[in-house]
Amino acid sequence: MPLSDEYILNELTAWFRRRLDELRIRFDDEPLGYEANTAYDIAFYRLLAEARDAWLARHGYTPTPGQLTKAFFNAEFERSREERLARRNWLARAICRLFPFKTSRSRFHVK
């Protein structure tokens, strides 16, 4: 039975989240580099290779580079979203969870 694209993306995203947390890799830890040779970039390429090998061992084939890249940045987005929500007050967190499609540039304040 072939695996759906949604399943592949969800599984790869969960795998990347777990590995990023285990290795304590943070995008904000260093300045941006344009040569793709920062520690974050090197970790990105190593994690892609590690994920490809782990998926091959588990499922018998490798995901496409696009699937790997999309899953990696989905994992990074989820982590950054959780950090941003943790910094907001309780009302803003509730609104963002109930209505994730609504975005607001200003913070909600309750007096």
N, C-alpha and C positions, 0 to 999 in steps of 0.2 A: 504494500500500500504506500503510495508516494506521500511524502509529507507536504503539507500546505505551506505556502510562503509565510503566512501569519505565524504558524507554529515555529518555523525556522527562525524568523525574526525575534519572536518572544524568547525562545530558548537561547539564542545567541546573545540577546540583550541581557538576560539573566546571568549568563556565563561571564560576560564582560563586566557587569556590575560587581559580581562576586570577586573577580580577579583584581579589578581596580581598587576595591576596598581592601583586599588582602595585601596588595602591594603599596597601598597608601599613595597612589599616584594622583596628583592634583594639577590641573591645568594652570591654576593661578600661582603656582610656586615659582615660576620663572618668567622673564620677559619673553615676548614673542620673537621668534627667529624666522628669517625668510629663507634660510638655506636648508631647512628641514633636518637640522642636526642637533636640536636641543634634546635634553634628557627625555622630555615628554614625547617628542617625535620618535626617538629611538624605542621608547617603551611601547608606543603605538604600533610600530612595525613588528616588534617582538610579540606583542599580544595577538596581532593578526595571525602571525605564523603559528603561535601556540593554539589559538582557537581553531585554525584550519586543521592542525594535526589532531586535536582532541575530537573534532567533529568527524574526521576521517576514521579514527579508531572506533568511535561509537556508532556511526551510521553507515560507514563504508564508502562515503564520497565526500568531496569537499564543497562547501558553499562557494558561491561566486564572490569575487572581491567586492562587488557592490553590496551584497548581503552582509559581509563581514564589516565593511565600513559603516553601513547604515546602522547595524546593531551596536557597534562601538559608540557612535555618536548619540544614539538613542540612550545608551547607558549613561553617557556623560550628561545628557540633557536631564534625565531623571534624577541624577545625583545633584545637579545644580538647582533643579526645581525644588527638591526637598530642602536644600540649604536656604534658598530664598524664602520658602514658606515658613521655615523655622524662625526666621528673623522677623516675620510679620506678627501683628497682634492677633488675638484669637478671632476677631470678627473677619479680618482679611483672609485668614486661613480657611474659615468656614465658607466664605463666599467663593474662594478659588476652588475649593473641593466640590461645592455644589454646582457651580457654574464655570467649569474649566475653559469654556470657549470665550468667556468675557474676560478681557484684559483691561487693566486700568494702570495708568502710569503713576497715579497718585495713591498714597497709602490711605487706608481707611482708619479713622480714629473714632474711638468711642470715649465720651467723657463721663 
